[in-house]
Amino acid sequence: MASTKPLSLIPLDLTNIDSQNIKMNNNNTKRLSRLTAILTQLQTKRLLTATNLADKFNVSVRTIYRDIRALEQAGVPIITEEGKAIL
């Protein structure tokens, strides 16, 4: 029978965490939440415009285009037309 060693906790050094890292993590969390919400919107409404999504999430249309591209790169099948997005 193999002997098992008890797990030990590694102390965290929080002195290197700065407000920029925290802000980046908050931005990543916001983006993930927005991507999930956009996906849900596309699944329920089927036809949306980038302008409507930008207004709903209080971001620029360009940000919505980046989010749609990220969803496509993740394998979500999205058909886009000028002014429309269809899931």
C-alpha positions as a Python dict, from the first residue, in 0.01 Angstrom:
ca = {
    (1, 'M'): (0, 0, 0),
    (2, 'A'): (142, 336, -99),
    (3, 'S'): (182, 592, 171),
    (4, 'T'): (11, 925, 122),
    (5, 'K'): (148, 1254, 233),
    (6, 'P'): (-83, 1512, 380),
    (7, 'L'): (-158, 1806, 154),
    (8, 'S'): (3, 2128, 257),
    (9, 'L'): (-124, 2471, 176),
    (10, 'I'): (96, 2706, -20),
    (11, 'P'): (94, 3056, 124),
    (12, 'L'): (-19, 3323, -120),
    (13, 'D'): (184, 3637, -164),
    (14, 'L'): (-72, 3907, -230),
    (15, 'T'): (179, 4191, -236),
    (16, 'N'): (220, 4165, -614),
    (17, 'I'): (-148, 4203, -690),
    (18, 'D'): (-218, 4552, -812),
    (19, 'S'): (-533, 4734, -913),
    (20, 'Q'): (-455, 4683, -1284),
    (21, 'N'): (-469, 4303, -1245),
    (22, 'I'): (-792, 4328, -1050),
    (23, 'K'): (-939, 4557, -1315),
    (24, 'M'): (-836, 4313, -1590),
    (25, 'N'): (-1002, 4025, -1406),
    (26, 'N'): (-1319, 4232, -1363),
    (27, 'N'): (-1315, 4313, -1736),
    (28, 'N'): (-1271, 3944, -1821),
    (29, 'T'): (-1560, 3854, -1594),
    (30, 'K'): (-1779, 4122, -1753),
    (31, 'R'): (-1689, 3998, -2101),
    (32, 'L'): (-1763, 3636, -2014),
    (33, 'S'): (-2098, 3741, -1868),
    (34, 'R'): (-2174, 3946, -2179),
    (35, 'L'): (-2075, 3662, -2415),
    (36, 'T'): (-2302, 3425, -2228),
    (37, 'A'): (-2587, 3677, -2235),
    (38, 'I'): (-2537, 3740, -2608),
    (39, 'L'): (-2547, 3367, -2673),
    (40, 'T'): (-2869, 3341, -2472),
    (41, 'Q'): (-3018, 3635, -2663),
    (42, 'L'): (-2927, 3476, -2996),
    (43, 'Q'): (-3079, 3145, -2889),
    (44, 'T'): (-3408, 3302, -2783),
    (45, 'K'): (-3461, 3588, -3027),
    (46, 'R'): (-3287, 3436, -3330),
    (47, 'L'): (-3253, 3773, -3507),
    (48, 'L'): (-3068, 4064, -3350),
    (49, 'T'): (-2873, 4367, -3459),
    (50, 'A'): (-2533, 4469, -3327),
    (51, 'T'): (-2677, 4810, -3241),
    (52, 'N'): (-2953, 4657, -3028),
    (53, 'L'): (-2702, 4434, -2848),
    (54, 'A'): (-2463, 4725, -2792),
    (55, 'D'): (-2743, 4932, -2641),
    (56, 'K'): (-2858, 4643, -2422),
    (57, 'F'): (-2509, 4575, -2282),
    (58, 'N'): (-2391, 4937, -2280),
    (59, 'V'): (-2089, 4872, -2503),
    (60, 'S'): (-1986, 4983, -2851),
    (61, 'V'): (-2102, 4813, -3169),
    (62, 'R'): (-1736, 4730, -3234),
    (63, 'T'): (-1724, 4541, -2902),
    (64, 'I'): (-2030, 4341, -3008),
    (65, 'Y'): (-1856, 4253, -3335),
    (66, 'R'): (-1554, 4129, -3138),
    (67, 'D'): (-1782, 3929, -2909),
    (68, 'I'): (-1964, 3770, -3203),
    (69, 'R'): (-1628, 3680, -3359),
    (70, 'A'): (-1517, 3524, -3028),
    (71, 'L'): (-1836, 3315, -3014),
    (72, 'E'): (-1780, 3202, -3374),
    (73, 'Q'): (-1418, 3107, -3295),
    (74, 'A'): (-1547, 2905, -2999),
    (75, 'G'): (-1758, 2702, -3241),
    (76, 'V'): (-2096, 2873, -3206),
    (77, 'P'): (-2263, 2868, -3549),
    (78, 'I'): (-2372, 3226, -3617),
    (79, 'I'): (-2491, 3347, -3954),
    (80, 'T'): (-2442, 3718, -3999),
    (81, 'E'): (-2583, 3960, -4249),
    (82, 'E'): (-2518, 4329, -4265),
    (83, 'G'): (-2715, 4463, -3970),
    (84, 'K'): (-2831, 4120, -3843),
    (85, 'A'): (-2703, 3815, -3659),
    (86, 'I'): (-2881, 3481, -3676),
    (87, 'L'): (-2800, 3177, -3464),
}
